[in-house]
Amino acid sequence: MRKEYLIAGNWKMFKTIAESREFVRALAKEFSAAPGLEVVVFPPYTSLAATHGLEAKIKIGAQNMFFEEKGAFTGEISPLMLQELADCVLVGHSERREIFAESDEDVNKKLKTALKFNLPPVLCVGETLPEREAGKTLPKVRQQLEMALQGVAGANMEKITVAYEPIWAIGTGRNATPAQAQEVHHFIGQTLQEIAPGSRIKILYGGSVKPENSLELLSQEDISGVLVGGASLKVDQFSAIIQNALKLLNA
């Protein structure tokens, strides 16, 4: 079966509206659409309207979403609001978990709400450095997957993308070796098959992904894309990662 790649960029709290629009237009000039290639960027909320639909080759995702449809939740954004602005949504990013104290239960609610409102979720999972050093990577990832996917009907599973992001590799310059990443991705794939036998779910790697390491990461059997942080803020670096995916598709 031919491999397909999803190359995603999480801009976090960077880029103004004008900068976001300029970036998307510039990035679109750097690569050609190809079967098996999907490119998504996750701008801040303020730039969603300015970038959504701007370039057909580039999908636009939201970085977060509340699990209620509407109500007295000052500062939150509902799935109804995002339906007109985003093609997908990040759920459970480690910064939401670590900085904003989102629980596994919160992540589960958000994921099910995203599916209800036809916003394909990108579910983030990953371990801390102490957990990695204590040999708890696989149990931690399994727990996050099982908790997040509780109550999700089998038919909805293929609408979900999973992103494995070791927390110790996010924005640190450290990254899991391709072999380490492949080990966890293979485990995630096995776990997903236990939860939803026969489902086909993309599993992305995230954590200090750069042009220099992306080709080898994308070459791993169970890695079907990358979720890029810092390198997704620069057109030349992000486009170089996209070109690496195209090389593998055309090999």
C-alpha positions as CSV (number, residue, x, y, z in Angstrom):
1,M,0.0,0.0,0.0
2,R,1.4,3.4,-1.0
3,K,2.3,5.6,1.9
4,E,0.6,8.9,2.5
5,Y,2.1,11.8,4.4
6,L,0.6,14.6,6.5
7,I,3.0,17.5,7.1
8,A,1.6,19.8,9.8
9,G,2.9,23.0,11.3
10,N,1.9,24.3,14.8
11,W,2.6,28.0,15.0
12,K,1.7,28.3,18.6
13,M,1.5,31.9,19.8
14,F,3.4,33.4,16.8
15,K,2.4,35.4,13.7
16,T,0.1,38.4,13.3
17,I,-2.8,38.3,10.8
18,A,-0.6,39.9,8.0
19,E,2.3,37.6,8.7
20,S,0.1,34.5,8.6
21,R,-1.4,35.5,5.3
22,E,2.0,36.3,3.8
23,F,3.4,33.0,5.0
24,V,0.6,30.8,3.6
25,R,0.9,32.5,0.2
26,A,4.7,32.1,0.2
27,L,4.6,28.5,1.3
28,A,2.1,27.6,-1.5
29,K,4.6,28.7,-4.1
30,E,7.2,26.3,-2.7
31,F,5.6,23.0,-3.5
32,S,3.2,21.3,-5.9
33,A,0.1,19.4,-4.8
34,A,0.6,15.6,-5.1
35,P,-1.4,12.5,-4.4
36,G,-0.6,11.3,-0.9
37,L,0.5,14.6,0.4
38,E,-1.5,16.7,2.8
39,V,-0.2,20.0,4.3
40,V,-1.8,21.7,7.3
41,V,-0.8,24.7,9.4
42,F,-2.2,25.6,12.8
43,P,-2.2,29.4,13.1
44,P,-3.4,31.3,16.2
45,Y,-7.1,31.9,16.4
46,T,-6.7,35.5,15.2
47,S,-5.4,34.3,11.9
48,L,-7.9,31.6,11.1
49,A,-10.3,33.7,9.1
50,A,-7.4,35.3,7.1
51,T,-5.9,32.0,6.1
52,H,-8.7,29.6,5.8
53,G,-9.3,28.9,2.1
54,L,-6.5,31.2,1.1
55,E,-4.5,28.5,-0.7
56,A,-6.2,25.2,-1.8
57,K,-3.0,23.2,-1.2
58,I,-2.8,24.2,2.5
59,K,-5.4,23.3,5.0
60,I,-5.9,25.3,8.2
61,G,-6.3,23.9,11.6
62,A,-7.2,25.3,15.0
63,Q,-4.8,24.9,17.9
64,N,-7.4,24.2,20.6
65,M,-11.2,24.1,21.1
66,F,-13.5,24.1,24.1
67,F,-15.9,21.1,24.5
68,E,-19.1,23.0,24.9
69,E,-21.1,24.3,22.0
70,K,-21.9,27.7,23.5
71,G,-22.3,29.3,26.9
72,A,-20.7,31.5,29.6
73,F,-17.1,30.4,29.0
74,T,-15.1,33.7,28.7
75,G,-12.1,33.4,26.4
76,E,-13.0,30.0,25.0
77,I,-13.7,29.1,21.4
78,S,-16.5,26.6,20.5
79,P,-16.7,24.0,17.7
80,L,-19.6,25.9,16.1
81,M,-17.3,28.9,15.7
82,L,-14.5,26.8,14.3
83,Q,-16.6,25.0,11.7
84,E,-16.4,28.0,9.4
85,L,-12.7,28.7,10.0
86,A,-10.8,25.4,10.4
87,D,-10.4,22.1,8.6
88,C,-9.2,20.2,11.8
89,V,-8.2,20.9,15.4
90,L,-5.4,20.0,17.7
91,V,-6.5,18.2,20.9
92,G,-4.4,17.4,24.0
93,H,-1.2,19.2,23.0
94,S,1.3,18.8,25.8
95,E,1.4,22.6,26.4
96,R,-2.4,22.5,27.0
97,R,-1.9,19.6,29.4
98,E,1.2,20.9,31.2
99,I,0.6,24.7,31.2
100,F,-3.2,24.9,31.3
101,A,-3.8,21.7,33.3
102,E,-6.0,19.9,30.8
103,S,-6.8,16.4,32.1
104,D,-7.2,13.2,30.1
105,E,-11.0,13.6,30.7
106,D,-10.9,17.1,29.2
107,V,-9.0,15.7,26.2
108,N,-11.6,13.0,25.8
109,K,-14.5,15.6,25.9
110,K,-12.8,17.8,23.3
111,L,-12.0,14.9,21.0
112,K,-15.6,13.6,21.0
113,T,-17.0,17.2,20.5
114,A,-14.6,17.7,17.6
115,L,-15.9,14.6,16.0
116,K,-19.5,15.6,16.6
117,F,-19.0,18.8,14.8
118,N,-17.0,17.3,11.9
119,L,-13.7,18.8,12.9
120,P,-11.2,16.0,12.5
121,P,-9.0,16.0,15.6
122,V,-5.2,15.6,15.8
123,L,-4.7,13.9,19.2
124,C,-1.4,14.6,20.8
125,V,0.2,12.1,23.2
126,G,3.7,11.9,24.7
127,E,5.8,11.4,27.8
128,T,8.0,13.6,29.9
129,L,11.8,13.2,30.3
130,P,11.5,11.5,33.8
131,E,8.9,9.1,32.4
132,R,11.1,8.3,29.4
133,E,14.1,7.7,31.8
134,A,12.0,5.5,34.1
135,G,10.9,3.3,31.2
136,K,7.3,4.5,31.4
137,T,7.0,5.8,27.8
138,L,4.7,3.0,26.5
139,P,2.4,2.7,29.5
140,K,2.0,6.5,29.5
141,V,1.2,6.7,25.8
142,R,-1.2,3.8,26.1
143,Q,-3.0,5.4,29.0
144,Q,-3.4,8.7,27.1
145,L,-4.7,6.9,24.0
146,E,-7.2,4.8,26.0
147,M,-8.5,7.7,28.0
148,A,-8.8,10.0,25.0
149,L,-10.6,7.5,22.9
150,Q,-13.1,6.3,25.5
151,G,-16.6,6.3,24.0
152,V,-15.4,7.0,20.5
153,A,-17.4,4.8,18.0
154,G,-15.4,2.7,15.6
155,A,-16.7,4.5,12.6
156,N,-15.2,7.7,13.8
157,M,-11.7,6.3,14.5
158,E,-10.4,6.9,11.0
159,K,-11.3,10.6,11.3
160,I,-8.6,10.9,14.0
161,T,-4.9,11.6,13.5
162,V,-2.5,10.8,16.4
163,A,0.6,12.8,17.0
164,Y,3.3,11.4,19.2
165,E,5.2,14.2,20.7
166,P,7.8,13.3,23.4
167,I,7.5,16.3,25.7
168,W,11.2,16.4,26.3
169,A,11.8,17.0,22.6
170,I,9.4,19.9,22.1
171,G,11.3,23.1,21.5
172,T,14.4,21.8,23.2
173,G,16.5,21.0,20.1
174,R,16.5,17.3,21.3
175,N,14.5,14.8,19.3
176,A,13.8,11.1,19.6
177,T,16.1,9.2,17.3
178,P,14.3,7.7,14.3
179,A,14.5,4.3,15.9
180,Q,13.0,5.6,19.2
181,A,10.2,7.3,17.3
182,Q,9.5,4.2,15.2
183,E,9.3,2.0,18.3
184,V,6.6,4.3,19.9
185,H,4.8,4.7,16.6
186,H,4.6,0.9,16.1
187,F,3.3,0.6,19.7
188,I,0.7,3.3,19.0
189,G,-0.4,1.5,15.8
190,Q,-0.8,-1.8,17.7
191,T,-2.7,-0.1,20.5
192,L,-5.1,1.5,18.0
193,Q,-5.7,-1.8,16.3
194,E,-6.7,-3.3,19.7
195,I,-9.1,-0.4,20.2
196,A,-10.5,-0.3,16.7
197,P,-9.4,-3.4,14.7
198,G,-8.8,-2.7,11.0
199,S,-8.8,1.1,11.3
200,R,-6.2,3.1,9.3
201,I,-5.0,6.1,11.3
202,K,-2.1,8.4,10.5
203,I,0.5,8.7,13.3
204,L,2.6,11.8,13.2
205,Y,5.9,12.5,15.0
206,G,6.5,15.8,16.6
207,G,9.4,17.2,18.6
208,S,12.2,19.3,17.2
209,V,11.5,18.2,13.6
210,K,13.8,20.0,11.2
211,P,14.8,19.6,7.5
212,E,17.9,17.8,8.6
213,N,16.1,15.0,10.4
214,S,12.7,14.9,8.7
215,L,13.7,12.6,5.8
216,E,14.9,9.8,8.1
217,L,12.0,10.2,10.4
218,L,9.5,10.1,7.5
219,S,11.3,7.0,6.1
220,Q,10.3,5.0,9.2
221,E,7.6,2.4,8.5
222,D,5.0,3.6,11.0
223,I,5.6,7.3,10.8
224,S,3.0,8.8,8.4
225,G,3.9,12.5,8.9
226,V,5.3,15.1,11.2
227,L,3.9,17.8,13.4
228,V,6.4,20.6,13.2
229,G,6.9,23.4,15.7
230,G,9.7,26.0,15.3
231,A,10.7,25.0,11.8
232,S,7.1,25.6,10.6
233,L,7.5,29.3,11.3
234,K,10.0,29.7,8.4
235,V,8.9,29.1,4.9
236,D,12.3,27.7,3.7
237,Q,12.5,25.2,6.6
238,F,8.9,24.1,6.4
239,S,9.0,23.8,2.7
240,A,12.2,21.7,2.9
241,I,10.3,19.2,5.1
242,I,7.5,19.1,2.6
243,Q,10.0,18.4,-0.2
244,N,11.4,15.5,1.8
245,A,8.0,14.0,2.0
246,L,7.6,14.5,-1.8
247,K,10.9,12.8,-2.4
248,L,9.7,9.7,-0.5
249,L,6.4,9.7,-2.4
250,N,8.2,9.9,-5.7
251,A,10.9,7.3,-4.8
